[in-house]
């Protein structure tokens, strides 16, 4: 054994020889070995402490230190020559020296034990994994059927007893009531006076007339709005309420908020603050409806090509340019909830645990807040992820939908390839499930492969469906998995709502996005009202009587809005002038008002009309003649001691 009074490393030796001058970053010393002849050598405390301090400051240190090629070479050298028991070398730079020194110390102290043992990494060396990463990587897929474990859904009554005998106006006022009309009137008057200095003098009645006229215009379409006031094509229900100039003035002055009352922080956080009270009232009506056991979530476009906040472009939609609206609807297209898209940050503020969630998962978390436990949710591949389905399962909400290939978490490796399924023919399906059996992925080949994920439905029980064959030019029978059948049945609610709105859209051309939003959500309220009316009618009235059609329902609402709140004095004078001018010829027959107008408690006062000839009583079944007319309804009714048709007509 040789003893040295002082230990010299390679670094010190080279510095002493003058080959380097304190900076060895460009010098490669990978082939230089400095075997230590003293096998009992231990580094001094100064070297050990300095090496540990420098090693701890390294951010790129591996969790488990492994010997490099240099240490492997030194180890083989020690095996060849028993007199050389320890090595020490330097790396390509000074920053690697502490790491190599610590590794040398570890090897030397454990030289008496097994060389294959490595020290366990410390707490500071263990890298933290991202939240949710271990769950996705831990999923092991097997070719076994799905075994769902679902919570029981608590069914609600199909219809409320309070809606028995409701009129179309009652259904409509679930969303747009008199309080909202009063708010629009007040805000419009204040904003018009502050901007122009001229009073608008918009009454609540005029707001009702304006909405009634817009709804009626959507049912009876003319190329231009001014044609409704033309002599040849005018509609008296509209022209009797206001002039053309007044209509355009009201349309340009409609406001829902007073701008000065909105704080600056709310303007920055909510891009749709100009119409927020109107949207909140519609949303409150949607949330008041009963929650079914199945719901679908999809995107909806509010068509608008002008300047507006967060205008989007979706090329696959019928109206690709406009404002994006995420909608939750039932299978029969009744809207339950919606959320306007304003970016991911706005959704993060409305979700309890948004960490690690993408846009699709954030939308599902937001729209499922009002759904009951046990509800089955259907969505398309924009929203579907494995992680989102697992999180929804923890809340006892069960997701089903199409899914992208890059979101399968390894399940696509267990499924057959597209080429193999194409050769097997149309209708071929394959299913893989997670190890716990609570989640499955199904691949079905129709015209092209379709990937679907569900925690409720699998491939069984299969059925058949008719598909068009281009080569044979006829329909062929194709087997269909259960998940595809359920998805096609429950998913189309939002698309059906879009189609219903497109039939009679209130498409008044305007450059203001606020007016476009007000018109769109009025259409949504009318569609929801008719669908709810039809649902109640099927339960209460039975299959023998048919419900009124959607067009007739809209016209009934428009007629009530135009006739229910009109000023009686002006209409009375105009009606008297028309009757005086028509006494020599054929008299104008006034249409009977709607039952909701007739049975209103106020504004029904009788008056005597000085006519030369008495008028026939309009009460059904009465053949009497009278000169008494109702001020509001504009119909003649008997008011005598023997029979009081006036009271019977209004009760």
C-alpha angles and dihedrals in degrees: 000000000000121000122205122199092217133018117232120196123206090254092057093044093054091047090052092049090053095237091127133026107214094295116084098161093117096042120094112213097168093121096047114101123184107192114199111225093201106079091187093056116131124187118253119259091250092055093044094050094044092048092049093049092050092044093052091053092059111103097192097056115140117243092234115032113228126191115258128224089269093056091045089054091050091048092055089047090054090051091052095048116036091195092066108069105158137039138195128186139167128233131229092282143019092257091067096051097084092051093051092046092054092048090050091052092051093050093047096049092048096042091110091058134058112308093216094066116101128193117258114250118256125239093262092053097056113098118225117236123222118261112268093013094104092050095056094043091048094059111111115193125215133182093246131120122263117266105192122196105201131182116238115259116227106227119221130208114282093230137012119246089225091069095061109125095008119161123221089261091056091055091047093050090061084080107021114032136165093271090061091047090052091050091052091050094050096044093046093052093048095047093045092051093047094049105038103017091230119110114243095202093203110173127201088251091058090053089055090048092049094053091043091052092049092050092048091048090055090055096045106038125203125179092244133022094234090064089073087070096043118117095239099043106023121137111221094207088065103031093050091060102051142342125260093256092051091051093054091045091053093046092053094047101047109129132171100190138030105243096215092056094059112090120229095244091056090051090054096046098042117046092186096053092125091070100023097114090052092049092047091054092051090045091051090055091050093049092051091067124097116268115237127210092253130047137168131213123206144142125272127194123216101207113234128136099184130089112300139140116277098001109185137198120217109173095195095059124091088238102035099180122062145064117328118232124186110214134192111203141165125250090264089053100254107151113235102173141351140189126198114226113247100154133286095287093064090054093048090060091055097048123078100217108021097157112130096000124131127216095273094050091046091055092050092048091050098046095043094058093097097042121104126241113275094034118144113223123200125196141154129256094277089072103028120102134150091238092050092051091051093050091048090050089058088058091047093249115128123216129208127174150113115290138202120251093239092057098058096098092225098317092117090068090062093049124081118261124260091249093054093049092047091054090049090057139238117323095036113143138179132190134200125181135199119260093260092048095233098111132040140184120212127195117199126181117214116140085332134359117287122199119205134176127201144160092201111038133045134171096289132115094035124195136177133257137183118256129179116246114208095199096048092033093220140088116276130194114249128183114242130197121235093247091058093049093050093045093052091048099048104030106067099075098106093044091052090052090052090051093050092050091049092058095068105009117175091235103173105164110241140151092219116095089200091064090046090054093048091051094046095052091044087057089048091051091050092049092048091048094053093046091051091046091051091048092051091044092055091053101040105030099037130220096297097074121057122224119237117266124256093254092051090047091055092048091050090054091046092049092050093048091050096045105031101068105025122133110262100204098059094043091048094055092047092048092050091052091051092050092048091052093046098049093099094051140027113327122234112249112222115222117241112255123241118276091246089059095045094051097049110122099223136056096029105123126155123234136183116240117204099227126158092225124037119243128236116256112254096210107116110253096018120114097183129120125230146163094212116109134182112244094217104033095040092218129125116242135177115255107182139129095251097050128009105203090165092067094041092052094054099043 
